[in-house]
Amino acid sequence: MTQPLDINAVSAHYGTTKVLEDLSLSVQAGELVSLLGASGCGKTTTLRLIAGFLAPTSGSISLGGRDLTRLPTHKRDIGLVFQNYALFPHLSVLDNVAFGLKQRGIGADERRKRAMAMLERVGLAPLAERAPGALSGGQKQRVALARALVIEPPLLMFDEPLSNLDAKLRVDMRVEIRQLQRANGTTSVYVTHDQEEAFSISDRVAIMNAGRLMQFDRPEVLYRRPANTFVARFVGFENIIPLKVVARDGDIVVAETAGMRLRLPQSLFGQIPDTFLLATRPDGLVVSTDPAAEGLSAQLGLRTYLGRAYQYQCETPAGHLIANGSLTTPLEAGTNVKLVPMPEQCTILAAEDAR
Amino acid sequence: MSDRPHPVLIGIAALVYLFLMLPLVIVVGAALSDTTYLTFPPQGLSLRWFQNIFEISAFRRTIVTSLQIALLGTLIALLIGIPAAYALNRFRIELPKWLGTLFVLPILVPEIVFGFALLKSLTVGTGAPIFLSLLIGHTLIVLPYVVRVISASLASFDFSIEEAAISLGSAPVKTFFTIVLPNVRAGVIAAFILAFITSLNDVSVSLFLTGPGISTLPIQILAHVEQFFDPTVASVSVLLMFLTVAVMAIVERTLGLTFLAK
């Protein structure tokens, strides 16, 4: 039953506003892909295009080789799970789950049997006769999940399914969703604005911004090697420092900015161009009080407590940077320090990408 | 804080009920009077003025006409109003704002003006039969209520429920009847009652549209009062009240009125 999804050069407009630009994305059979980004990035638009609630202005969408682009939603055979559950308030839990089977002309007894079996799998069989209004948020989302899964769709889509749940339940539910999805091997598209959720649940994540795809890769790659400054900032590389290569000595490249000289092993980063951006997370900058240390001179500003470290806002000749310092020696605002980047916690971005 | 309402509050509530109920008591009392003129308290008890309604053929005919117009007009208004309210809510973002206001216009224009306009354009303009003119006029004056009440009901309807049904394989038109309509049933019932009663009690628009041979009950009451001062009008009013209550009772029995408590 499991099928690959292909989105091919799709653009979409709301009125005259372009909301999606030339998006191409392939989801392999059985894979779970997240669309991740802030509101307005085009992730929900993409989902609505795949579902058929919106028509693209150009491009095509196909599922298992079958062209969906001009097919009405009710013939697309896609399981959808909504943020606000979207259960039918006037039907019992069982009838909610059986609804899709009924549309497929399956007889009453068989419907009941299959719906009960699915409710059993999400642990809600005892509540089958209840009205949806009498359920908790987590239970409602389980019913919604059962309702989408019972029709055995070749594609399952989730639109921020956990946003209305509290933090603890959110984590439990995402594990549950992932297990069900794995067990069924259903190709899935998962829309979320929560980075942790996307990274933890997905085989691959598509990071989107302003209607464009910024990077599409495995979470591990996105987290360690963002492809551009947008993705870098998105995944927490808050410090982006422009550098110029001044010397190359075998594997070691010497680069310079605002009085700082840095030695970077090329083997760690691949080919380093003559001008580039060095990106690090706050953890990748060591705060050193040794004036002889080889790093960026900085003056410390506001200090905040993170639990595992102190975080400092720093003013440097290369601009405003953020660094985490040790818990044992809190430093006062105004202290002059050196910020030393740790190469293994840095990544390199193309300079022309500076935005 | 005590759980019992303040005595002043109870007093005010009692006064409100008194103001609401007293006219009804007086009308019912006057209708039962044995005298040949309107009076309260009733002198002597008699049902002869009720009997008199049915002896006057004009009353018999206008009651039937009024019920026909109210029922048909309300049904037509529902047929137009439900899809209109659906479209206005479903496509709220895409549709221009003034479109919703358009459906309220008939109650914004003074009814007298509206009635006169209908007379000029319909009866005189096209020479339409009186019954048809009345029906169109009443449909138009109750349409705003239908659209408003059902819109209010749809405003709290989550359209992703409709999308969920469609994604599960239910065709859009079928989804409207199996998913959307059952969830706004309360609004449809409320709209029906409000429209039916509005039509049944309308004077100003009917005044212009009634003509030789065809009239509505409120117009007939007016005509009667101009010539006679007997308690028949009071009995007719009581009858009209009972008709209204009967309609609500039937709706309550068949469909449930619990939504009015919401």
Interface residues (C-beta under 8 A of the other chain):
Chain A: A51 F53 P72 T73 H74 K75 R76 D77 I78 G79 L80 F82 Q83 N84 A86 L87 F88 P89 H90 F99 G100 Q103 R104 A144 R147 A148 I151
Chain B: D158 S160 I161 E163 A164 A165 I166 S167 L168 G169 S170 A171 P172 T175 I179 P182 N183
